[in-house]
Amino acid sequence: LDYGTITIYPGNYDDYMEASTMARERQSSANARAKDKIPELQAFVRRFSANKSKAKQATSRLKLIDKLKPEDVKPSSRQYPWIRF
């Protein structure tokens, strides 16, 4: 149970830890790419929104900017099991 959802991973605990770490890294890298791409798209929209031949492309890039909003990568809500003797 992580982030309030249940995700089933095949394999043992080591496979689960590796897969969940990779998923977190993918999310972080996707956010970084989106943060880099958004200023480029905004510059394109500013340059070409008034140009008749590029206006459709500019509106398309505006829609893409709305879709690229990066999500916050929250720390894991997992509680690690422990055994006390």
C-alpha positions as CSV (number, residue, x, y, z in Angstrom):
1,L,0.0,0.0,0.0
2,D,1.8,3.1,-1.2
3,Y,0.3,6.5,-2.0
4,G,-3.1,5.3,-1.0
5,T,-3.3,2.7,-3.8
6,I,-2.4,-1.0,-4.0
7,T,0.0,-2.0,-6.8
8,I,0.7,-5.6,-7.5
9,Y,4.3,-6.4,-8.5
10,P,5.3,-9.9,-9.7
11,G,8.2,-11.6,-8.0
12,N,9.6,-11.4,-4.6
13,Y,10.3,-8.4,-2.3
14,D,13.6,-7.5,-4.0
15,D,11.8,-7.4,-7.4
16,Y,9.2,-5.2,-5.8
17,M,11.7,-2.8,-4.3
18,E,13.6,-2.5,-7.7
19,A,10.3,-2.0,-9.7
20,S,9.0,0.7,-7.3
21,T,12.3,2.5,-7.3
22,M,12.4,2.5,-11.1
23,A,8.9,3.8,-11.2
24,R,9.8,6.7,-8.9
25,E,12.9,7.5,-11.0
26,R,10.8,7.4,-14.2
27,Q,8.3,9.8,-12.7
28,S,11.1,12.2,-11.6
29,S,12.7,12.1,-15.0
30,A,9.4,12.7,-16.7
31,N,8.8,15.7,-14.5
32,A,12.3,17.1,-15.3
33,R,11.7,16.7,-19.0
34,A,8.3,18.4,-18.7
35,K,9.9,21.3,-16.8
36,D,12.5,21.7,-19.5
37,K,10.0,21.5,-22.3
38,I,7.4,24.0,-21.0
39,P,9.5,27.1,-21.4
40,E,10.4,26.1,-25.0
41,L,6.7,25.6,-25.8
42,Q,5.7,28.9,-24.2
43,A,8.4,30.7,-26.3
44,F,7.0,29.1,-29.4
45,V,3.5,30.2,-28.5
46,R,4.6,33.8,-27.9
47,R,6.4,34.0,-31.2
48,F,3.9,32.4,-33.5
49,S,0.4,33.0,-31.9
50,A,-0.1,36.1,-34.1
51,N,1.2,34.5,-37.2
52,K,-1.7,33.3,-39.3
53,S,0.1,30.3,-40.8
54,K,1.4,29.1,-37.4
55,A,-1.6,30.0,-35.2
56,K,-3.0,26.4,-35.2
57,Q,0.4,25.1,-34.1
58,A,0.5,27.6,-31.4
59,T,-2.9,26.6,-30.0
60,S,-1.9,23.0,-30.2
61,R,1.3,23.8,-28.2
62,L,-0.9,25.6,-25.6
63,K,-2.9,22.4,-25.2
64,L,0.3,20.4,-24.9
65,I,1.5,22.8,-22.1
66,D,-1.7,22.1,-20.2
67,K,-1.1,18.3,-20.5
68,L,2.6,18.5,-19.4
69,K,2.0,20.0,-16.0
70,P,4.5,18.1,-13.8
71,E,3.2,16.2,-10.8
72,D,4.9,16.4,-7.4
73,V,6.8,13.3,-6.5
74,K,5.8,12.8,-2.9
75,P,7.8,10.8,-0.4
76,S,6.6,7.2,-0.1
77,S,3.9,6.5,2.4
78,R,5.1,3.0,3.0
79,Q,5.6,1.8,6.5
80,Y,8.5,-0.6,6.7
81,P,7.8,-3.8,8.6
82,W,9.9,-4.7,11.6
83,I,10.0,-7.5,14.1
84,R,10.7,-6.9,17.8
85,F,12.0,-9.8,19.9
